[in-house]
Structure formats: structure tokens, C-alpha cells
């Protein structure tokens, strides 16, 4: 589930929960192995884990878990089985760190 520097940049800029001035500790990104089809995406239930919220955009799911990810029902099992894919979760600070590292010039050995 690799992403290019340009893809990570777009992910960081397009987080829909940043406009809500959400605490960065409550933000996460779920990276999907492949983009789900519309029929699979339609099976996601936005009310499955209140007050948590999520937005599916392409091959990523943005999560806002105000009570923490550990208390959420929005798990890898839920997304993987519903979307028939494989996923990996990263907290917002890790996403930003991955972007920072991806922007570094490559070192020659």
C-alpha cells in the first residue's frame, strides 16, 4: 500500500476533517490496497460507530474518532470485509511524517 510523494501530498491537503479544526490526535487515514467499487462502497454504514465519522476518497478513508481509535467500531476488519480489500491505518501525525520523508531528496549510496 505504497503512495508516491504526490499522492501523500494530496492526501494531506484533502483531509475533510481539517476544516472542522479537529484535534490531530483524533484523525487517521486508512490506506486501501485497491479502490473499492461503488457497490462495495455503498455498503459502508456512516452510522456504524457514533460519534465517529469517515469519508472514503479513492483509495483512502479519512477517519475522525473523537473518542479515540481504540473505542471505535471502525476497524480494519470492518473496512476490509465490507470493501473486500486489505487496509492499513495510520494516525495523522504519521501521515504527515511519511509525507515529509517522501519529499526528501534520494541519497546516492
TANOR-V170045 format. One line per field, one symbol per residue. ss: DSSP state (H for helix, E for strand, C for the rest). phi: phi as a letter, one per 30 degrees, with the letter a starting at -180 (. if undefined). psi: psi as a letter, one per 30 degrees, with the letter a starting at -180 (. if undefined). Layout:
BEGIN
ss->???
phi->???
psi->???
END
This chain:
BEGIN
ss->CCCCHHHHHHHHHCCCCCCCCCCHHHEEEEEECCCCCHHHHCCCCCCCCCCCEEEEECCEEEEECCCCHHHCCCCHHHHHHHHCCCEEEEEHHHHHHHHHHHHCCCCCC
phi->.dbdeddddddddcddcdddhddedccbbcccdbdddeddddddcdcdadcdbbbcbicbbccbcdcjddcdcdceddddddchbcbbcbddddeddddeddddddccd
psi->hlkleeeeeeeefgjffefghkkfffklkjkkelklleeeeffkjfgfikgkllkkjcglkkkjifgkefflfileeeeeeefhaklkkkleeeeeeeeeeffkkkkk.
END
